[in-house]
């Protein structure tokens, strides 16, 4: 796949569609522009059960596909919805869980599936977090809010992560909820009731900005 990522704090992604990569798909609402020899097709995400899972998770049940229909090459350009870094992921048979709003687009060989969500983490300053599973072959792209922080965990090494800052993790990583200790910490710290206890081996991707945190700052100004 031939692609180019431009920009600093707010990046955009340009993908060349050609005979080697004739089609890509993305979540709705990310297109900036495309050349006239590319066709947009909006399709359901597959089986009815998968569509229902996506709706429950807060995802659009439909996916946009961009297909080269004439000529030797065409261009399609996507943007993020929030100041973000765009990161390419080479799957090569790996499985990676990606926070639902972080998935941007992927080659058709990449399979997108909605995982079960971690509910209840939205209480008192956290996020209800839903993850999508990416698998198969090819390249996928994720949008990391703010700056990317990567952490490689050794076997049984663990860290506690705020739910709003975990962008993605490899399937070898174990993740479970861990409740904060102390009533004041749980209800007054603003860090939520739970952390994610993330245990290796494997790599995790963290985002330096939490959308939930930005929403809190903006909402406080709106009330003034």
C-alpha positions as CSV (number, residue, x, y, z in Angstrom):
1,X,0.0,0.0,0.0
2,X,1.2,3.5,-0.9
3,X,0.2,6.1,1.6
4,X,1.3,9.5,3.0
5,X,0.6,11.0,6.4
6,X,0.8,14.8,6.6
7,X,0.3,17.4,9.3
8,X,1.4,17.9,12.9
9,X,-1.2,18.1,15.6
10,X,-4.1,17.5,13.2
11,X,-3.0,15.0,10.6
12,X,-4.5,13.6,7.4
13,X,-3.9,10.4,5.4
14,X,-3.6,10.1,1.7
15,X,-3.9,6.6,0.1
16,X,-3.1,5.7,-3.5
17,X,-5.5,3.1,-4.9
18,X,-3.9,1.0,-7.7
19,X,-3.8,-2.5,-9.1
20,X,-2.1,-3.8,-5.9
21,X,-4.6,-2.0,-3.5
22,X,-7.9,-1.3,-5.3
23,X,-10.1,-0.7,-2.3
24,X,-10.1,0.5,1.3
25,X,-12.8,1.0,3.9
26,X,-13.4,3.4,6.8
27,X,-15.8,4.6,9.4
28,X,-18.3,7.2,8.2
29,X,-17.4,10.9,8.3
30,X,-13.7,10.8,7.7
31,X,-13.4,11.6,4.0
32,X,-11.8,14.9,2.9
33,X,-11.7,14.2,-0.9
34,X,-11.2,11.6,-3.6
35,X,-10.4,11.6,-7.3
36,X,-13.3,11.0,-9.7
37,X,-12.1,7.5,-10.7
38,X,-12.9,6.2,-7.2
39,X,-16.4,5.0,-6.3
40,X,-17.9,5.2,-2.8
41,X,-20.0,2.2,-1.7
42,X,-21.8,2.2,1.7
43,X,-22.4,-1.4,2.9
44,X,-23.6,-3.1,6.0
45,X,-20.9,-4.6,8.2
46,X,-22.0,-8.2,7.5
47,X,-24.3,-10.4,9.5
48,X,-27.2,-8.9,11.3
49,X,-25.6,-10.0,14.7
50,X,-22.5,-7.9,13.9
51,X,-24.6,-4.9,12.8
52,X,-26.5,-5.1,16.2
53,X,-23.2,-5.3,18.1
54,X,-22.0,-2.2,16.3
55,X,-25.1,-0.3,17.1
56,X,-25.1,-1.3,20.8
57,X,-21.4,-0.3,20.9
58,X,-22.2,3.2,19.5
59,X,-20.7,2.5,16.0
60,X,-22.4,3.2,12.7
61,X,-23.7,-0.2,11.4
62,X,-22.5,0.8,7.9
63,X,-19.0,1.0,6.5
64,X,-17.8,3.2,3.6
65,X,-15.8,1.4,0.9
66,X,-13.7,3.4,-1.6
67,X,-12.9,1.4,-4.8
68,X,-10.8,2.3,-7.9
69,X,-13.0,1.8,-10.9
70,X,-10.9,3.2,-13.8
71,X,-7.3,4.2,-14.6
72,X,-4.1,2.9,-13.1
73,X,-4.3,4.9,-9.8
74,X,-6.5,7.2,-7.8
75,X,-6.3,9.1,-4.5
76,X,-8.5,9.2,-1.4
77,X,-7.7,11.4,1.6
78,X,-9.1,10.9,5.1
79,X,-8.9,13.1,8.2
80,X,-9.3,12.5,11.9
81,X,-12.2,14.1,13.9
82,X,-10.0,15.2,16.7
83,X,-6.4,16.5,17.0
84,X,-4.6,13.2,16.6
85,X,-1.6,11.3,15.2
86,X,-2.4,8.8,12.5
87,X,-0.5,5.5,13.1
88,X,-0.3,2.7,10.5
89,X,-0.6,-0.9,11.9
90,X,0.9,-3.8,9.9
91,X,-1.2,-6.8,11.0
92,X,0.5,-9.7,9.3
93,X,-1.8,-12.2,11.1
94,X,-1.8,-10.4,14.4
95,X,-4.9,-9.4,16.3
96,X,-5.1,-5.9,17.8
97,X,-7.9,-4.4,19.9
98,X,-8.5,-0.7,19.1
99,X,-10.8,1.7,20.9
100,X,-13.9,2.2,18.8
101,X,-13.4,5.9,18.0
102,X,-9.7,5.4,17.2
103,X,-10.2,3.2,14.1
104,X,-9.8,5.2,10.9
105,X,-9.5,3.0,7.8
106,X,-8.0,-0.3,6.5
107,X,-7.3,-2.4,3.5
108,X,-10.1,-4.9,2.6
109,X,-7.9,-7.8,3.8
110,X,-8.2,-6.5,7.3
111,X,-11.2,-7.8,9.3
112,X,-13.0,-5.4,11.6
113,X,-15.1,-6.9,14.5
114,X,-16.8,-5.3,17.5
115,X,-15.6,-6.7,20.8
116,X,-17.5,-6.8,24.1
117,X,-17.2,-3.4,25.9
118,X,-15.9,-2.6,29.3
119,X,-19.1,-1.0,30.8
120,X,-19.3,1.0,34.0
121,X,-16.0,2.8,33.6
122,X,-17.9,5.9,32.6
123,X,-18.8,6.6,36.2
124,X,-17.3,9.7,37.9
125,X,-14.8,10.8,35.4
126,X,-14.0,7.7,33.3
127,X,-15.1,6.4,29.9
128,X,-17.4,3.6,28.8
129,X,-14.9,1.9,26.5
130,X,-15.7,-0.3,23.5
131,X,-12.9,-1.9,21.5
132,X,-12.9,-3.1,17.9
133,X,-10.8,-6.2,17.0
134,X,-8.6,-5.9,13.9
135,X,-7.2,-9.1,12.4
136,X,-6.1,-10.6,9.1
137,X,-3.4,-9.3,6.7
138,X,-2.6,-5.8,5.5
139,X,-2.5,-2.3,6.9
140,X,-4.9,-0.5,9.1
141,X,-4.8,3.1,10.4
142,X,-5.7,4.4,13.9
143,X,-6.0,7.9,15.2
144,X,-4.3,8.6,18.5
145,X,-5.6,11.6,20.3
146,X,-2.8,14.0,21.1
147,X,0.6,12.3,21.1
148,X,1.3,8.5,20.9
149,X,2.9,6.8,23.9
150,X,4.0,3.2,23.3
151,X,4.7,0.7,26.1
152,X,6.2,-2.8,25.6
153,X,5.3,-5.0,28.5
154,X,7.3,-8.0,29.5
155,X,5.7,-11.3,30.6
156,X,3.5,-10.6,33.7
157,X,4.6,-6.9,33.8
158,X,1.6,-4.8,34.4
159,X,0.6,-1.1,34.6
160,X,-2.6,0.7,35.6
161,X,-4.1,2.8,32.8
162,X,-6.9,5.4,32.9
163,X,-9.6,4.0,30.6
164,X,-9.7,7.1,28.4
165,X,-6.0,6.8,27.5
166,X,-5.7,3.2,26.1
167,X,-5.9,3.4,22.3
168,X,-4.9,-0.2,21.4
169,X,-3.3,-3.4,22.6
170,X,-2.1,-6.7,21.2
171,X,-4.1,-9.8,21.7
172,X,-1.4,-11.3,23.9
173,X,-2.1,-8.5,26.5
174,X,-4.5,-9.2,29.3
175,X,-6.8,-6.4,30.4
176,X,-9.1,-6.3,33.5
177,X,-10.8,-3.7,35.6
178,X,-9.2,-2.7,38.9
179,X,-11.2,-0.6,41.3
180,X,-9.5,2.4,43.0
181,X,-8.7,2.0,46.7
182,X,-10.5,4.5,49.0
183,X,-13.9,6.2,48.8
184,X,-12.4,9.7,48.3
185,X,-10.1,8.4,45.5
186,X,-13.0,6.8,43.8
187,X,-15.5,9.6,43.9
188,X,-13.4,12.8,44.3
189,X,-10.2,12.3,42.3
190,X,-11.8,12.8,38.9
191,X,-9.9,9.8,37.7
192,X,-12.8,7.4,37.7
193,X,-13.8,4.5,39.8
194,X,-11.7,1.9,37.8
195,X,-8.4,1.6,36.1
196,X,-7.5,-0.9,33.4
197,X,-4.9,-3.3,34.8
198,X,-2.9,-4.1,31.7
199,X,-0.6,-7.1,31.8
200,X,2.0,-8.3,29.3
201,X,3.5,-9.7,27.3
202,X,2.8,-7.4,24.4
203,X,2.7,-3.8,23.2
204,X,0.1,-1.2,24.1
205,X,-0.6,2.2,22.5
206,X,-1.6,5.1,24.7
207,X,-3.0,8.5,23.8
208,X,-1.8,11.6,25.7
209,X,-5.2,13.4,25.4
210,X,-8.6,11.9,26.6
211,X,-11.6,13.0,24.6
212,X,-13.6,12.7,27.8
213,X,-11.2,15.1,29.6
214,X,-11.5,17.6,26.7
215,X,-15.3,17.4,26.9
216,X,-15.2,18.2,30.6
217,X,-13.1,21.3,30.0
218,X,-15.3,22.5,27.1
219,X,-18.6,21.8,29.1
220,X,-17.3,23.8,32.1
221,X,-16.7,26.8,29.9
222,X,-20.1,26.5,28.3
223,X,-21.7,26.8,31.7
224,X,-20.0,30.1,32.4
